[in-house]
Amino acid sequence: MNSPSEAQLRRDFFILESKLTPSMYKQAKRKIHALLHPEIVGDKHWDKIINIFIITLIILNVIAVMLETVPSLHDDPEEQLFFYYFDWFSVIIFTIEYILRVWSSNHEEKYKGSIRGRLKYMMTPGAIIDLLAFLPSYLHAFIGLDLRAIRILRLLRFLRLFRLTAYMKSSQMIANVFKKRRNELTLSFILVIFLIIIASCVMYFAEHLHPENQYKFTSIPATIWWAVVTLTTTGYGDMYPMTTLGKIMGIVIMLTGVAFFALPAGIISAGFLEEFRLNRLKKTHRCPHCGEHIEFEDIGHVQPKK
């Protein structure tokens, strides 16, 4: 009588384990995915700890890259040993984080699929930057590339700085501003390009025959350098008009350039003011009927958050 009962208990245990394991697997994946993505609400306490740790490590890596170029530190064997071990400590941390990100990526709906979803995530710009942040160290260690090539690859460590955007809420605001104002920014950029080309053409025909400027304003593409330097009010002084017509056109181009180059700055400033206003409204306004926060998708249009 005891044997059948024990066998039945074993079967029940294995059935229960088979049912619980997928659930626990998904729960662990969801938890890790939430911890590695600050924009997802998870365990706020551990989110903060992990994010602060990663941000600090990224900043320290960038500082280490800069300090390694200091001759007194570069020639000291003990200092180089410290940089070496710190670099590998960082590489291991970034590798583990990258693997966990790829593993938990298919938790999101857009990356569904055990293999295809993860490959799709690995092709995203953020994942590529994450990979390039530690890949040069492995290439140096296992392939044994030429020292000059390795130095070039080690410059990719600066890409770790760009990973800070994944941990800063303000980066989402910046992205929203450029996304919402992309049409106006594109138009202003096209106008600036047209102005540069027109200024280059006008100044070339006004100056290329002058005896002292014929070796500077040699072509319209060469004059583009003068146009960009002048329109941005930088003024290096290596190229400047000498003819009367060139000076008059230079005055007109400079005054026009101040107005045209101020357009993108004004558009971006207006975008930030609008984004600040919308964020403030989102925090203070709720639907009077359901009590939910109100989503402001654009100016003058409100929609209750479902």
PyMOL commands that set and color helices and strands:
alter all, ss='L'
color gray80, all
select helices_A, chain A and resi 2-36+44-67+71-74+77-107+109-111+116-122+125-142+147-167+169-180+182-207+220-231+244-284
alter helices_A, ss='H'
color red, helices_A
select strands_A, chain A and resi 294-298+301-304
alter strands_A, ss='S'
color yellow, strands_A
deselect
rebuild
show_as cartoon
